[in-house]
């Protein structure tokens, strides 16, 4: 896999994921709103999702996922010198999540900041981590995507409440003699920003579902191909394709147009729901745990969501 000039390279050392214990099925939702299992499955592909308890925060979930990734990496907390948290669902903007996550994991005085690129946030943060290592600004970086989307949706609105869920996923990134994280292909469509929005702190998340579906299924496969081209990778050689788990129909439409016929396609949305910035690392951690992907294989990550923002990169699996 090719990479832009610079030294050292960077690679993902380990992933970790966390889901709240509370499972909410489609039948559960049908008890409180005008919907049913068939309607939800046919439109978004979700069978169940995890919802955090009232006292469980995005920081709590990030600590669980980050701790798992750190343990799997074989590194100690003292080895981490930068923490980046991707999230769009914090209760308040100040203080940031990253500093609190670092403190609770015993990481002393790291660089710590949050990224809000909504559902593309993890890919943005992973690229920033890779660049920091290549530039010499950091040696080992903890990258976390964590979301409590349930606190921002109207529980009676079937256009959002059936889709969004809670969870966290994390990765530890470190130096590598050979590139393990390809160049990012990213961008935004600010002219469409109003199709996913929260008007103010007293409002619920609004999503114009059909507009998002059309944009995702027509505009994002070129981004996926660009990420492969920048990494010097043929889509046919991919071991896995892990797009943001927005909607199963979107996932499958992009996969068909990409032409990655030999790749395992992440379909975590079926029993995880849409966890925004957490969805890609959470899906990958679960795929690794189940043995669905092999170490050393190449995976294409593709995040997209509110902003509208998007980002993709090819990584070598740990």
C-alpha positions, 0 to 999 in steps of 0.5 A: 500500500502506498502512502504520502512521503514522510517518516515514520509511517503509521498503522493500527495496532488494535481495535476495541468496541463497547455496546451498552447492555440494553437491547431494544428490538423492533418489536419493542419500538412498535409498542410505543410508535406507529411502526413494526419489524417488517417496516424497519427491516425493509427500509433500514435493515435494523433488527435491534440496537443498543441504547445506553442507560440514562446515567451512561455517557459518551465518555463512559462508553469511550473509556470502555472501548478505549481500554479494550483497544489499549489492552489489545495493543499490548501498550501501557497507558504511559505509551499514549501521547495523544488522544482524539475522540470523535463524537457529535453527541456530547451533552455539553461542548466543554470540557471535551471528551478526550481529556476525560477519557485519557484521565480515566484510562490513566494516560498522563498529560497527552495531547487531547482533543475532540473531532466533530465530523458526525458519522465521518468523525472516526475516519477524520480522527484516524487520518489526523492520528496517522498524520501526527505520527508521520510528522513526529508530533506523536508516537502512539495515539488512541482514537475513539468514536463514541456516541449517545445518539439516543439522547438527541432523537425524539423517541416518538419519531420513527424517522430517527428513533428506529435508526440511531443507537449508542456505542463506542469503538476505538483504535490504537495507532502507532509507528510503522516502517511500512504504511498501514494507513493509506492517504485519506480521501475526504471532503464536504458538501456544506450546501446540504448541511440542513438535511441532518441537523439539530436546531439548538440544545432544546431540539431533537435531531432532524434528518431528511432521510430521502435526501441523505439516501440519494446523496449517499448512494450516488455521490460516495462510491467515487470517494471509496474508489479515490481512497483505494487509488490514493493507497495504490490498492485495487478494490478487488484485493480488499479483504473488507469494506467497512462503511459507516453503518447508516442504512443497510440499503446504503451499505449494499448499494455502495458495495455493489458500485465499488466492485470489491467482490472478494471483500467481507462487507460490514453489516453491523447495523443489523444488530447495532443500529446507526452509532454515528462516529462509533459505527466503523471502529465498533463494526471492525472490532466485532468483525475481528472478534468473530474471526471474519477478517484476517490480520494483515488484510486490507480494509477500506473504511468509508465514513459519511454523515452530517455536515455533510462530511465524508472520508475514506482510507485503506488500512492494514488490519491488525 
